[in-house]
Amino acid sequence: MEVDEWTGAESVYDSSSAFEDASVVEDTVADADRQEDAPLFANTPVETAPASAPPAPSTGSTPTTGSIPSTRWEAQHPDVEERPDHPHAVERVIPRADVTMTSKRLGEFEAGRETADLLTADRLLDPHQIVRPEPEGTWQHFVYSISGHRINLGDGKRARARKELDRRIAASLNGGARFVPVLSRKGGVGKTTVTTLLGMALADARDDRIIAVDANPDRGTLAERISRSSGKTVRDLVKARSEVTGYNDISNIVARDETRLDVLASGTDPRVSEALNDRDYHDIASIAAHYYSIVLTDTGTGIVHSVMGATLDLADQLVVVAGLSVDEARLASETLTWLETNGYAEQVRNTIVVLNSSRPGTPLVRQDELEGHFRTRVRSVVRVPYDPHIAAGSAISFRDLQPATRLAARDLAASVVEGLRALAPAA
């Protein structure tokens, strides 16, 4: 190629109207791909070579253009030395290695800066705009209704007391399962009834699981005090102990009442000399500890039986039931003495004594004197009044109990939970 040919090419570029469009990028990817390798002699300005130094003759079929771009991609990327191998290479963003993404605690922020934890509902919500719940109580609800829901006096005294009792019963327990045996050395004082009432009151107010185990080595009647039955007993759980892998396996054996209390019935096979022994109880306790927060145990009357020893060894809180007669009260006090002299003095100090009235009418003993005696030896005393619904001896419905009986059961449940919370967390 001669110098005059270069000069002619220059005149062509000067007169070309497409000179200003050389740096325009095509709108679609398809057009860009088709035109990437097209020569740009017609649209790209050419540097004029000095007349005194003509270019060397071409030695191949592809002309040597020097600084003149030969493709559209080279014209649009003049600072890139090599074109990527992939025609649609995607630029990847690599994070800097010297930047570590970590969360900051409140104390690590600079002074004057706040974290999201400080954006609480108490701080942000306008108390005048918050709709308070409808009050409970006759007078409070009447004022709330006639004022068009503008005057809310809050709950009445009775409603506040009920909600406070709910809060006490539902208080959280740390650690593993807690074991609460219910004891009595005399039959007929209402030990099984108290176990049922305590379990129902706990299950009705708490969110975790509660189970009552009939550990009477003879024939127990705990399962007959709830309206539902599974048809299975402690013997079935003992036989299937190696096959229990989840709560569903236990739920097929226990019976659950309307308050969500699970009950494990005592064995009823007359061919078995004893329904439960100490080894069986330990097996049941180890399984129950995995799936329940509180394990109630309805014990037998034999305090020296092997099952009683296994029960007391695991006990976190004791409940002793006393009847409202002279011999029943004295026997309950002697039970406390036996426990103190056999290594359970600490448990006795944290024990709850229940004065259960199982007969109608006014009791012959003075309950105040009886309560005063037991308060000198144990942590708390709870009175359970006579209830004809319980005296029938059939299944107990917690909703059908008299208000005084239901309140006494809830007081007992709250006292049990407070005693368990005062202990060190269970392993």
C-alpha positions, 0 to 999 in steps of 0.5 A, a space after each residue: 500500500 502506497 502513501 497516496 492510498 493512505 491519504 485517500 483513505 483519510 479523506 474517506 474518513 473525513 467525509 464519512 457521516 458515520 465517524 461520530 457513531 464509532 463509539 456507540 454501543 449496539 442496543 442488543 446483545 445479538 447485534 453486538 455478537 454479530 458485529 464484534 469481528 467486523 472490520 471498522 475501516 469505514 467507521 473508525 478514524 485512521 491515524 495518518 502515517 508520516 510520508 517519510 515512513 511508509 508502512 512495510 509491505 504486507 506479508 500475509 492475507 491479514 493486513 497489519 494495522 498497528 494501532 488501528 483496531 481491527 474489530 468492534 470489541 477492540 474499538 470499544 475496549 482500547 485499554 484491555 490488552 486481551 479479549 476474554 476467551 468466552 464471548 459472554 464472560 461475566 465479571 465476578 465481584 470478589 470480596 476483599 480478603 481483608 474485610 471481615 463481616 462480623 456482628 457488633 454487640 451493643 458495647 462495641 458500637 461507638 458512643 451515641 449509636 444505637 442498635 436495633 435491640 433498643 427499638 422496643 415496643 414500649 419505646 416506640 408505641 404511643 400508649 394513648 394509641 394502644 387498645 387495651 384488652 377488654 376488662 374483666 369484672 362486673 363493674 369494670 365491664 359495665 363502665 367499659 360498655 356504656 362509655 363506648 369502649 373509651 373508659 377502661 378501668 382495667 381488670 377487677 380484683 378477682 381477675 387480677 388475682 386469677 391472672 397472677 396465679 396463672 403466672 405463678 403456675 406457668 413460671 419456667 423451670 430450668 434444667 431437666 425434668 422434676 419429680 414430685 411424688 405424692 405420699 400418704 401412709 394411710 389409704 382413703 385420705 385422697 392421695 390419688 385425688 390430690 395427684 389428679 387435681 395437682 396434675 390438672 392444675 399444672 397442665 391447664 396453666 403451663 405450656 410444657 408437658 406434665 405426666 402423672 404416673 401411678 406407681 402403686 405396687 398394687 392395683 392403683 386407680 389413678 387412670 380412673 380419675 380422668 375421662 379418657 383411657 388408652 387401655 395400656 399400663 406401666 407394664 406396656 411402657 416397661 416392655 417397650 422401653 427399648 423401642 421408645 424413640 420419640 413422644 409419639 411412642 409414649 402418647 400411644 401408651 398414656 391417656 390424656 385428659 382435657 387439660 393435657 395431663 398425661 396419665 400412665 395407668 397402673 398394671 391391672 393383670 391379676 396374674 402379676 404379684 406386683 404391678 411395679 418394682 423399683 427397677 421398673 420405676 427407674 426405667 419409666 422415670 428415665 423415659 419420662 425425663 426425656 419428654 416431660 418437664 414435671 413427673 408426678 408420682 402417685 405412690 402406694 401406702 407402703 413407705 418401705 417398699 422398694 418402689 418408694 425408695 426409688 421414688 424418694 431418691 429421684 424426688 425434687 419436691 414432696 407432697 404429703 396428704 393428710 386427712 381431717 381426723 386425729 389418726 390421719 393427721 398423726 400418721 401424716 406427721 409421723 411420715 414426716 418424722 420417718 423421712 427426716 430420720 431416713 436421710 430426707 430431712 432437706 426434702 421435708 423442709 421443702 414439703 407441702 402438706 395437703 389437708 384434704 377434706 374427703 367427707 361432707 360437713 364440718 370436720 371434727 378437728 380444728 383445721 387451724 390447729 392442724 395447719 399450725 402444727 404442720 407449718 412448723 415442719 414444712 414449707 407450705 400447707 394447702 387446704 382442699 375442701 370437700 367437693 361432691 364431684 370428687 366424692 363420686 369416685 368417677 372421672 374428674 372434670 377440672 371445669 366441673 369442680 367447685 370454684 373453691 376446689 379448683 382454686 385450692 388445686 391451683 394454689 397447690 400447683 403454684 406452691 409446687 412450682 415455686 418450690 421447684 424454682 427455688 432448687 438448683 437446676 436439674 441436670 
